[in-house]
């Protein structure tokens, strides 16, 4: 049985621990600030697989030199609707923060704009970027691929990453509707946490190294994940590969896996981000029209709009319960 002992940390304590660790691992101030916001936001909203859990991987890739901790992302307006971001081989959060305001400005003016990101290392959830787009009154869509860890439907050899996709719909004066999901049956980070804590995962989550079905997360980590929903999830994972690698000119998951040093943290890759103006597409009254739909949705007993759990979690300023072994490990890295 893995360790499930936790210790309480306030959000300020989480921020301080993350900041000291990133700074001591080769990050300059702008990159540290962006990464700290990413980690704290994940812990604040209960996205445990994307917060402090990722710190050892961040540190390993920074200290090996794979990731540029002093990256200076470059934002270029290639056309009125294409905002290209070169991440300078750094982690994605700073590149996203630099590019999104330019993307939002273009989408508000032109109705739609796309932001291909290249030469970045993405290690976090996708919902922060699409939620930031929704804060501008825009529809947001984002996806990215990873190293191969998921087999296509019917296969027993990994080709796809976990290939998450996220979507946000703005609701003026209200929290946006935010969808963020891996196209795998379970996100890799969640499988790794299950292995750490010693509990099984649902049937259909993955295969062991021999290509046989298993509910043991430790064996799945050695083997591969399966797509959610069979051939449907597999088809969406295929679309994510094409959008976040083929369409932006970056590495497919199999190429990223072959090129990666495998020294911790994510490989170099790209991200596809789209912003759309409902005001320019649907015209005035779009928001109230959509609210009538949401009212129907929420009137259904038991129905919950995607993202509502995260929005509820962030209202609490109580300390977060963090795995004790993880905290000890991060403090050792920090020192």
Secondary structure, DSSP 8 states (H G I E B T S, - for coil): -----EEEE-HHHHHHHHHHHHHHTT--HHHHHHHHHHHHHHHHTT-GGGTGGGHHHHHHHHHHTSS-TT---EEEEEETTEEEEEEEEEEHHHHHHHHHHHHHHHHHHHSEEEEEEEEEE--S-SHHHHHHHHTTTEEEEEEE--SS-EE-TT-SSEEE----EEEEE--TTS--EEEEE-SBSS-HHHHHHHHHHT----TTSEE-TTS-EE--HHHHHHSEEEBTTTHHHHHHHHHHHIIIIITTT---HHHHHHH---SSS--SEEEEEEEEEHHHHH-TTHHHHHHHHHHHHHTSTT---TTHHHHHHTT--S-EEEEHHHHHHHHHHH-
